[in-house]
Amino acid sequence: MDNTRPFTLAEMPAVAADIADRITDAGFTETPHLRQALALAEEAGEFVGAVRRHYGMARRTGPREDIEAELADVAITAFVTAHTMGIDLERAIAEKVNVIYTRGWRDER
């Protein structure tokens, strides 16, 4: 990845492919689908922990920057997981956004 220019989210599929290759090159080759699903759950848990710490719901406190970093880990890991599982995450997100905007927000009372 070229770190001399600003990063864009459009680069995420290529970045995810590169990260997945590096994980494989590091020797993590057994059950990649399961490994990535578990990694995604782990990152989500770390995000929740950072939120709890920041908002005073844990034994220790934490800065907002930890929330941002953990949420970034969730997004990155989601893209790597999608790549590993052969899922076009951009397409899946676009389809889901369409569902969200067409299903309504609340039943009329």
N, CA, C and O of each residue as an XYZ file, in Angstrom:
436
protein
N       0.842     -1.181      0.000
C       0.000      0.000      0.000
C       0.883      1.238      0.000
O       1.903      1.283      0.687
N       0.491      2.230     -0.763
C       1.235      3.485     -0.882
C       0.828      4.415      0.258
O      -0.275      4.961      0.254
N       1.714      4.594      1.227
C       1.412      5.457      2.373
C       1.754      6.917      2.131
O       1.692      7.723      3.059
N       2.111      7.275      0.906
C       2.477      8.664      0.618
C       1.279      9.494      0.196
O       1.414     10.705      0.015
N       0.119      8.891      0.033
C      -1.087      9.633     -0.349
C      -2.227      9.244      0.585
O      -2.144      8.224      1.269
N      -3.287     10.044      0.620
C      -4.404      9.729      1.512
C      -5.060      8.395      1.155
O      -5.202      8.054     -0.019
N      -5.449      7.664      2.165
C      -6.128      6.393      2.013
C      -7.603      6.646      1.727
O      -8.187      7.584      2.270
N      -8.211      5.820      0.880
C      -9.649      5.905      0.629
C     -10.289      4.545      0.893
O      -9.641      3.508      0.750
N     -11.546      4.555      1.275
C     -12.251      3.300      1.534
C     -12.390      2.457      0.275
O     -12.551      1.240      0.367
N     -12.333      3.075     -0.890
C     -12.398      2.320     -2.145
C     -11.234      1.331     -2.266
O     -11.319      0.361     -3.019
N     -10.167      1.574     -1.538
C      -9.000      0.698     -1.563
C      -9.149     -0.533     -0.672
O      -8.315     -1.436     -0.732
N     -10.196     -0.587      0.155
C     -10.310     -1.659      1.144
C     -10.298     -3.061      0.554
O      -9.641     -3.929      1.129
N     -10.980     -3.343     -0.557
C     -10.904     -4.715     -1.076
C      -9.466     -5.129     -1.413
O      -9.068     -6.258     -1.125
N      -8.700     -4.245     -2.007
C      -7.308     -4.572     -2.337
C      -6.461     -4.694     -1.077
O      -5.609     -5.577     -0.981
N      -6.690     -3.824     -0.125
C      -5.962     -3.891      1.142
C      -6.306     -5.199      1.858
O      -5.420     -5.862      2.397
N      -7.582     -5.569      1.865
C      -8.005     -6.810      2.513
C      -7.344     -8.016      1.867
O      -6.922     -8.940      2.562
N      -7.252     -8.014      0.546
C      -6.587     -9.120     -0.152
C      -5.120     -9.198      0.240
O      -4.584    -10.286      0.449
N      -4.469     -8.035      0.339
C      -3.066     -8.005      0.735
C      -2.884     -8.514      2.159
O      -1.977     -9.301      2.427
N      -3.738     -8.069      3.066
C      -3.648     -8.519      4.458
C      -3.889    -10.026      4.536
O      -3.172    -10.726      5.252
N      -4.887    -10.534      3.811
C      -5.169    -11.968      3.810
C      -3.957    -12.755      3.311
O      -3.625    -13.805      3.863
N      -3.299    -12.249      2.269
C      -2.088    -12.906      1.763
C      -0.985    -12.910      2.813
O      -0.285    -13.909      2.976
N      -0.829    -11.812      3.517
C       0.209    -11.724      4.551
C      -0.075    -12.674      5.713
O       0.843    -13.267      6.279
N      -1.350    -12.811      6.062
C      -1.727    -13.753      7.122
C      -1.363    -15.176      6.696
O      -0.810    -15.946      7.481
N      -1.678    -15.514      5.449
C      -1.343    -16.838      4.916
C       0.168    -17.040      4.870
O       0.671    -18.093      5.262
N       0.893    -16.023      4.388
C       2.353    -16.104      4.309
C       2.994    -16.278      5.685
O       4.078    -16.848      5.809
N       2.309    -15.779      6.714
C       2.829    -15.908      8.079
C       2.580    -17.303      8.649
O       2.994    -17.605      9.769
N       1.902    -18.152      7.873
C       1.712    -19.523      8.303
C       0.339    -19.848      8.855
O       0.088    -20.978      9.272
N      -0.544    -18.879      8.862
C      -1.896    -19.126      9.358
C      -2.749    -19.625      8.197
O      -3.461    -18.855      7.552
N      -2.663    -20.923      7.946
C      -3.316    -21.494      6.769
C      -4.467    -22.432      7.104
O      -5.263    -22.762      6.225
N      -4.570    -22.865      8.346
C      -5.601    -23.828      8.704
C      -6.944    -23.133      8.931
O      -7.001    -22.127      9.638
N      -7.994    -23.639      8.359
C      -9.372    -23.155      8.472
C      -9.489    -21.624      8.395
O      -9.930    -20.987      9.352
N      -9.096    -21.039      7.265
C      -9.112    -19.576      7.163
C     -10.494    -18.960      7.359
O     -10.598    -17.863      7.907
N     -11.557    -19.637      6.925
C     -12.900    -19.077      7.097
C     -13.251    -18.958      8.572
O     -13.745    -17.927      9.028
N     -12.988    -20.027      9.307
C     -13.266    -20.016     10.738
C     -12.363    -19.014     11.452
O     -12.822    -18.257     12.307
N     -11.073    -19.013     11.096
C     -10.125    -18.094     11.719
C     -10.606    -16.653     11.574
O     -10.582    -15.883     12.534
N     -11.037    -16.301     10.386
C     -11.460    -14.912     10.164
C     -12.782    -14.593     10.842
O     -12.969    -13.477     11.326
N     -13.702    -15.549     10.886
C     -14.961    -15.313     11.596
C     -14.694    -15.066     13.076
O     -15.286    -14.175     13.686
N     -13.801    -15.861     13.642
C     -13.445    -15.679     15.052
C     -12.699    -14.363     15.270
O     -12.907    -13.691     16.280
N     -11.843    -13.999     14.335
C     -11.117    -12.735     14.447
C     -12.087    -11.560     14.425
O     -11.913    -10.592     15.165
N     -13.113    -11.645     13.573
C     -14.105    -10.577     13.497
C     -14.870    -10.448     14.810
O     -15.099     -9.340     15.295
N     -15.264    -11.585     15.383
C     -15.951    -11.558     16.675
C     -15.048    -10.982     17.764
O     -15.499    -10.214     18.613
N     -13.775    -11.359     17.733
C     -12.821    -10.844     18.716
C     -12.677     -9.330     18.608
O     -12.680     -8.625     19.617
N     -12.551     -8.840     17.382
C     -12.412     -7.390     17.185
C     -13.672     -6.651     17.632
O     -13.585     -5.567     18.210
N     -14.840     -7.235     17.366
C     -16.085     -6.608     17.819
C     -16.117     -6.527     19.343
O     -16.553     -5.526     19.911
N     -15.653     -7.586     19.996
C     -15.584     -7.577     21.456
C     -14.628     -6.521     21.988
O     -14.911     -5.869     22.993
N     -13.501     -6.354     21.316
C     -12.540     -5.322     21.730
C     -13.132     -3.926     21.545
O     -12.870     -3.033     22.351
N     -13.925     -3.731     20.492
C     -14.612     -2.454     20.276
C     -15.589     -2.184     21.419
O     -15.627     -1.082     21.966
N     -16.375     -3.198     21.773
C     -17.336     -3.043     22.871
C     -16.604     -2.719     24.170
O     -17.058     -1.871     24.939
N     -15.487     -3.381     24.421
C     -14.706     -3.090     25.625
C     -14.216     -1.648     25.651
O     -14.241     -0.998     26.697
N     -13.775     -1.156     24.518
C     -13.301      0.234     24.439
C     -14.448      1.205     24.704
O     -14.263      2.218     25.379
N     -15.626      0.900     24.178
C     -16.804      1.749     24.426
C     -17.140      1.745     25.914
O     -17.374      2.798     26.506
N     -17.162      0.567     26.509
C     -17.469      0.463     27.942
C     -16.471      1.268     28.775
O     -16.863      1.990     29.693
N     -15.188      1.143     28.455
C     -14.171      1.889     29.219
C     -14.354      3.388     29.046
O     -14.284      4.137     30.021
N     -14.584      3.825     27.841
C     -14.709      5.261     27.585
C     -15.909      5.871     28.303
O     -15.837      6.998     28.792
N     -17.004      5.129     28.364
C     -18.220      5.667     28.967
C     -18.390      5.276     30.435
O     -19.490      5.373     30.979
N     -17.301      4.834     31.082
C     -17.308      4.592     32.513
C     -18.082      3.365     32.953
O     -18.579      3.312     34.078
N     -18.189      2.379     32.077
C     -18.942      1.175     32.398
C     -18.017     -0.016     32.667
O     -18.461     -1.165     32.660
N     -16.736      0.261     32.903
C     -15.751     -0.792     33.167
C     -14.892     -0.369     34.353
O     -14.980      0.763     34.828
N     -14.066     -1.293     34.819
C     -13.221     -0.995     35.981
C     -12.188      0.080     35.696
O     -11.791      0.817     36.598
N     -11.753      0.175     34.454
C     -10.786      1.230     34.117
C     -11.352      2.079     32.991
O     -12.292      1.672     32.307
N     -10.780      3.250     32.803
C     -11.255      4.160     31.776
C     -10.418      4.012     30.506
O      -9.379      3.352     30.499
N     -10.890      4.635     29.449
C     -10.161      4.585     28.190
C     -10.517      5.777     27.320
O     -11.613      6.326     27.437
N      -9.611      6.178     26.456
C      -9.849      7.345     25.604
C     -10.717      7.018     24.393
O     -10.840      5.858     24.000
N     -11.306      8.037     23.818
C     -12.118      7.885     22.608
C     -11.289      7.309     21.458
O     -11.813      6.583     20.614
N     -10.010      7.631     21.430
C      -9.137      7.111     20.370
C      -9.129      5.581     20.342
O      -8.989      4.982     19.276
N      -9.277      4.949     21.505
C      -9.343      3.481     21.550
C     -10.601      2.979     20.845
O     -10.564      1.959     20.156
N     -11.718      3.695     21.015
C     -12.954      3.320     20.326
C     -12.740      3.398     18.824
O     -13.104      2.479     18.090
N     -12.148      4.499     18.368
C     -11.912      4.682     16.932
C     -11.006      3.587     16.377
O     -11.280      3.030     15.314
N      -9.940      3.282     17.088
C      -8.993      2.265     16.620
C      -9.641      0.885     16.570
O      -9.422      0.129     15.624
N     -10.432      0.558     17.577
C     -11.077     -0.761     17.606
C     -12.156     -0.878     16.535
O     -12.324     -1.940     15.935
N     -12.889      0.211     16.292
C     -13.893      0.172     15.228
C     -13.224      0.031     13.865
O     -13.743     -0.656     12.985
N     -12.081      0.675     13.688
C     -11.310      0.497     12.452
C     -10.880     -0.958     12.312
O     -10.942     -1.512     11.215
N     -10.446     -1.588     13.399
C     -10.080     -3.009     13.361
C     -11.268     -3.867     12.930
O     -11.105     -4.813     12.158
N     -12.464     -3.539     13.427
C     -13.662     -4.289     13.043
C     -13.891     -4.174     11.533
O     -14.132     -5.174     10.856
N     -13.815     -2.943     11.015
C     -14.053     -2.735      9.583
C     -13.004     -3.451      8.730
O     -13.343     -4.113      7.750
N     -11.754     -3.319      9.099
C     -10.675     -3.972      8.351
C     -10.854     -5.488      8.384
O     -10.759     -6.155      7.354
N     -11.113     -6.020      9.569
C     -11.274     -7.462      9.713
C     -12.506     -7.948      8.958
O     -12.504     -9.061      8.434
N     -13.549     -7.141      8.893
C     -14.728     -7.519      8.104
C     -14.358     -7.653      6.629
O     -14.790     -8.597      5.967
N     -13.574     -6.730      6.116
C     -13.154     -6.817      4.717
C     -12.242     -8.014      4.478
O     -12.366     -8.691      3.457
N     -11.328     -8.282      5.405
C     -10.444     -9.443      5.258
C     -11.270    -10.732      5.328
O     -11.032    -11.663      4.559
N     -12.225    -10.786      6.232
C     -13.089    -11.953      6.348
C     -13.888    -12.160      5.070
O     -13.993    -13.283      4.576
N     -14.446    -11.094      4.538
C     -15.201    -11.192      3.281
C     -14.314    -11.705      2.159
O     -14.726    -12.569      1.384
N     -13.102    -11.177      2.068
C     -12.175    -11.631      1.030
C     -11.890    -13.124      1.189
O     -11.921    -13.879      0.217
N     -11.615    -13.534      2.412
C     -11.296    -14.929      2.689
C     -12.461    -15.856      2.326
O     -12.249    -16.986      1.887
N     -13.680    -15.372      2.513
C     -14.866    -16.183      2.249
C     -15.416    -16.004      0.839
O     -16.430    -16.604      0.482
N     -14.739    -15.173      0.032
C     -15.199    -14.958     -1.338
C     -16.461    -14.119     -1.434
O     -17.254    -14.285     -2.362
N     -16.647    -13.230     -0.490
C     -17.825    -12.353     -0.457
C     -17.432    -10.984     -0.994
O     -16.433    -10.408     -0.562
N     -18.208    -10.467     -1.928
C     -18.017     -9.100     -2.424
C     -18.696     -8.183     -1.415
O     -19.897     -7.931     -1.514
N     -17.941     -7.687     -0.453
C     -18.519     -6.912      0.647
C     -19.091     -5.596      0.161
O     -20.105     -5.138      0.687
N     -18.473     -4.979     -0.825
C     -19.037     -3.727     -1.364
C     -20.446     -3.968     -1.906
O     -21.358     -3.184     -1.641
N     -20.624     -5.053     -2.668
C     -21.933     -5.382     -3.220
C     -22.907     -5.717     -2.097
O     -24.043     -5.242     -2.094
N     -22.466     -6.531     -1.151
C     -23.330     -6.932     -0.043
C     -23.777     -5.719      0.776
O     -24.933     -5.636      1.192
N     -22.865     -4.791      1.003
C     -23.223     -3.572      1.748
C     -24.216     -2.741      0.952
O     -25.200     -2.253      1.508
N     -23.970     -2.574     -0.340
C     -24.887     -1.799     -1.180
C     -26.289     -2.404     -1.161
O     -27.279     -1.682     -1.050
N     -26.370     -3.723     -1.269
C     -27.671     -4.390     -1.224
C     -28.345     -4.204      0.135
O     -29.552     -3.971      0.207
N     -27.572     -4.307      1.197
C     -28.134     -4.149      2.543
C     -28.578     -2.714      2.800
O     -29.614     -2.489      3.427
N     -27.810     -1.749      2.327
C     -28.205     -0.342      2.473
C     -29.551     -0.113      1.780
O     -30.415      0.582      2.314
N     -29.727     -0.692      0.602
C     -30.993     -0.568     -0.112
C     -32.140     -1.151      0.710
O     -33.219     -0.562      0.776
N     -31.913     -2.297      1.332
C     -32.941     -2.908      2.182
C     -33.267     -1.986      3.355
O     -34.434     -1.764      3.675
N     -32.240     -1.461      3.981
C     -32.447     -0.583      5.145
C     -33.285      0.632      4.770
O     -34.198      1.004      5.507
N     -32.987      1.253      3.632
C     -33.700      2.457      3.241
C     -35.088      2.194      2.670
O     -35.894      3.119      2.578
N     -35.384      0.967      2.290
C     -36.705      0.690      1.727
C     -37.643     -0.006      2.702
O     -38.828     -0.144      2.399
N     -37.164     -0.448      3.858
C     -38.039     -1.177      4.776
C     -38.760     -0.268      5.760
O     -39.653     -0.728      6.471
N     -38.398      0.999      5.819
C     -39.049      1.896      6.770
C     -38.309      1.929      8.094
O     -37.436      1.102      8.362
N     -38.671      2.889      8.902
C     -37.953      3.111     10.152
C     -38.766      2.748     11.363
O     -38.226      2.269     12.360
N     -40.076      2.974     11.287
C     -40.908      2.689     12.444
C     -42.350      2.537     11.962
O     -42.797      3.263     11.074
N     -43.056      1.607     12.546
C     -44.463      1.455     12.185
C     -45.213      2.711     12.546
O     -44.976      3.312     13.594
N     -46.131      3.110     11.663
C     -46.993      4.259     11.941
C     -47.922      3.907     13.092
O     -48.389      2.772     13.190
N     -48.190      4.859     13.950
C     -49.082      4.602     15.091
C     -50.368      5.333     14.927
O     -51.245      5.240     15.786
